[in-house]
């Protein structure tokens, strides 16, 4: 029997990658943004009652880089909270028994010891630069857990991916995360024959970025093995790189031969954000792409969609 999977945020980076590699034995429900407003509970309630999905993958959200988070904390807090609340409560009302909710590694306290273990959530102050987004993600994770606690017929689970990059990314500096922004910056530097590229801070902060295709691969693995998956679980590489190393790898893939200069006056966020992948390994899944492989595929995608 074909199972119906509703993917919220199906036009976003994660949702699009999930659709790209969907097995044939699933029927995908993928409404466009203009077709379904997740900020309207009655609209999402009506939609779920008619479509009757067997499982929901909640990837939708207002997302952006450090500059956008700093400039728009109200939007990041309120709209992401509303989306999570509306979707989970509408699913519960319509007896959807399985949900995979996507959290974010920014849910962890800024001073938490790395690698970040799932039980550290709510055990310290959040990173101020994306606090609104983090609070919204924590709210949705807790709501999913509370729904299951009240009635364990509702098997609502949350995964916390590390930072992501890949196909379907946004490369506009106003909206992009670090890696697509750096890809565009270094590409432009090469085209303009610039001799140098600026890096915010000293470049020694460490980040864990996983290729988005690999997260999509995990999602389908998780659906196939849903009962065995922990209720709350990190998904990542289990190792990280410095910001300088990301710049160097991207420059190597693009063919930029200039130098890097550091602006020490700019904000850099947390010094490290590496998730613990012990539960993931026990669950039997590991990512497949190296950093260089992922960057090359992402750069090729950028070249074919350079108007973004």
Secondary structure, 3 states (H helix, E strand, C coil): CCEEEEEECCCCHHHHHHHHCCCCCEEEECCCHHHCCCCCHHHHHHHHHHHCCCEEEECCCCCCCHHHHHHCHHHHHHHHHHHHHHHHHHHHHCCCCEEEEECCHHHCCCCCCCCECHHHCCCCCCCHHHHHHHHHHHHHHHHHHHHHHHCCCCEEEEEEECEEECCCCCCCCCCCCHHHHHHHHHHHHHHCCCCEEEEECCCCCEECEEEHHHHHHHHHHHHHCHHHCCCEEEECCCCCEEHHHHHHHHHHHHCCCCEEEEECCCCCCCCEECECCHHHHHHCCCCCCCHHHHHHHHHHHHHHCCCC
